[in-house]
Amino acid sequence: MEAALAEAARAPDHGDVPVGAVLVGPDGRRAAAGRNRREQRNDPTAHAEMLVLSEAARRIGNRRLDGHTLVVTLEPCAMCAGAAVLARLERIVYGAADLKGGAAWSLYNIPQDRRLNHRIDLVAGVLEADCAALLTGFFAESRRRKVQSDPSGGVA
């Protein structure tokens, strides 16, 4: 999780929400690492999770990532949780819950939905306070900048 946090901390450098991910192979080695790049790439699918899944699949030459573990600082959304199922991941480990968009327990539980043909083990709350603090700080700073640029708060 510390490696995912380090990736997340770099995302605001290019205007992205600080979410980082690391994919660990069955051998325990890092298969891929990345961070959100939605703003940088103008791509709504450029979530940290999606980027590391794509990178690892390209590297190993197989879309199936059996035995891999996805470590991510924020609970995956529906898109990322669905991609993890399609990639046949073994496990997802995440830090902070996403009460507004989480699809690995908070709102939905896509990785463990018995109606799907693959289920993924979930581990939640790893370094949760550190992961949440990074996000809270980012959004507080974002609100502060918005108020400074428009002191009226958008009220005319």
Sequence and secondary structure as in RCSB ss.txt:
>XXXX:A:sequence
MEAALAEAARAPDHGDVPVGAVLVGPDGRRAAAGRNRREQRNDPTAHAEMLVLSEAARRIGNRRLDGHTLVVTLE
PCAMCAGAAVLARLERIVYGAADLKGGAAWSLYNIPQDRRLNHRIDLVAGVLEADCAALLTGFFAESRRRKVQSD
PSGGVA
>XXXX:A:secstr
 HHHHHHHHHGGGGT    EEEEE TTSSEEEEEE  HHHHT TT  HHHHHHHHHHHHHT S  TT EEEEEE 
  HHHHHHHHHTT SEEEEEE  TTT TBTTS BGGG TTSS   EEEE TTHHHHHHHHHHHHHHHHHHHHHH 
TTTT  
